[in-house]
Amino acid sequence: MLIVKKIKILYGIATGRPSLCPTLRGQGDRAGVIRRTRGWIALFLGLVGLWGCGQPGSEPAEDYLIRVGERKVTVREFLQAFELAQAAYPGSVAQNPAGLKEARTQLLNEMATELVMFKRAEELGLSVSDAEFEAAVAAVRSDYPPGVFEQTLIESAVRFDAWKHRFRSRLLMEKLVNAELRGQIAISPEDVAGYYDQHYRGTAAGAASDEKFQRLKETIVADLQRQKIEDAYGAWVVRLKEKYPVDVNREAWGRLEGSEPGAAPGDGT
């Protein structure tokens, strides 16, 4: 079990999908803590390990790779993040040129998406308070035996303060997804009944008491909300990229790809 948790610490964020931003729930809800663990603890060896949304002037203009308004990712930041992403799957990509190209493209698109989401959060005035942040960090750490969480970061050469910086960003992404999509999600009694029939009928005899049955309903509603948010996420991101155009430096991308400059992934898609 500890090995699984360590893997989650290091490799959990791989797609940027809304399932990576589950709703924070009561700390007494172990299922909620596990969902958070699955989605959020790995903030480095996945898609955006070291990059920090550089501000204007921090790098020469020609060094940017992705830019949304004043926020940008430089070529150097992209390469650092890609090295960490490769570390998550040693040997599985380097030997496969097609896989290497696909992995780079995926990372580029995920970084572009996060820049767009940061821009949207800024426009809406969203932020994560110190109290919210400290509570979320405590919830993550409480699901691990003493010292295991910190030791995993040490073994992976990830500084705790750097991890916290990225974790705060992911909390902001969760808040944005909730603000933009959760209010649009409606869960009907028919939805709950259908989900129960599919996943729990015949296995939920233990939910005999009213209290256990209520907890089961809450779990089902949370699962349905997450599924429906995932379904809505792709179209929402497309709309955001139409509102906040993504500028990919085609010359820099062409150099990274070892090809002539051309259409680059992430350009308004």
Secondary structure, DSSP 8 states (H G I E B T S, - for coil): -HHHHHHHHHH--SS--GGGS-----TT-HHHHHHHHHHHS--STTTTSS---B-TTSS-GGGEEEEETTEEEEHHHHHHHHHHHHHHSTTTSTT-HHHHHHHHHHHHHHHHHHHHHHHHHHHHT----HHHHHHHHHHHHTTS-TTHHHHHHHHTT--HHHHHHHHHHHHHHHHHHHHHHGGG----HHHHHHHHHHHTTTT-TT--SHHHHHHHHHHHHHHHHHHHHHHHHHHHHHHHHHHS--EE-HHHHHHHHTS-S---TTS--
